[in-house]
Amino acid sequence: MKRAFTLALGLGAGVVVGMYVVRRLDAAQRAVQPSNVAGNAGRAAAGFTSRLQAAAAEGRAAAAEREAELRARFDVPNLRSALGS
């Protein structure tokens, strides 16, 4: 009776571990398929592009603010007011 229980427990553990390994290998195989790799690369590039655009816009705003501060501090007119527009 004890041997049968141990055999059943071992077989059950083997089946569970085997199923876990097969599922992990299947998920890894799907992750490296060309369509998934291309999709992940496209999403990463789109995210990078949007972050780059946001950073550039923030930089332009900060530069304009700093330019306005310096023009006010040193009493330098901007091009539009200097030309009378």
N, C-alpha and C positions, 0 to 999 in steps of 0.2 A: 504494500500500500504506500509506503514512504517513497519507494522508487518511482512508482507511477505518478505520484504528486510532483516529485522533483522533475521527472521527465516532462510532464505537462507544463510546469512552471517555466522550464527552460525553453520549450518550444514556443510558448506564449511570448516570452521575452524576446526570443529570436524573431518572431513574426513582427512584433511591435517595432523593434529596432530596424528590421529590414524595411518596413513600410516607411519609417521616418527617413532613412537614408535614400530610398527611392524618390520620395517627395522632394527632398532637398536637392538631389541631383537633377530632377526634372525642372525645378524652379531655376537652378543655375543654368541649365541648358537653354531655357526660354529667355533668360536675361541676356545671353550673349548671341542671340539670333540677330542677323543683320537688320531686320526691320525694327527690333527693339533698340538696338544700339543707335541706329539712325534717328529714331524718335527721341531718345534721351539726349542725343547731341543737339538736335534741333531745339528741344525745350531749354537746354542749358544756354544755347546761343541766344535765344529770344530773351531769356532772363538777364543775360549779360548785357544785351543791347538796351533793354529798358533801364537797367541800373546805370549804364553809361550815359544815356540820355538825361536821366534825372540828375546825375552828378554834374554834367555839363551845364544844365539849366541852373542848378544851384550855384555853380562857379560863376556863371555870367551875372546872376543876381548879386552875388557877393562883390564881384568886381565893380559893378555899376554903383553899388552902395559905397564902396571904398572910394571910387572916383568922385562921387558927389561930396563925400567928406573932405577929400583933399582939395577939391575946387573951392569949397566953402572956406576952408581953413586958409588957403593962400590967395583967395579972391581971384581966381582964374575963371573967366567965363567959358561956358561950353561953346561949341562950334555954332550952334543955332543962334544963341544970343549974340555971339560976336558978329555974325553975318546979318543980324537984324531980322531973322525969320520968325 
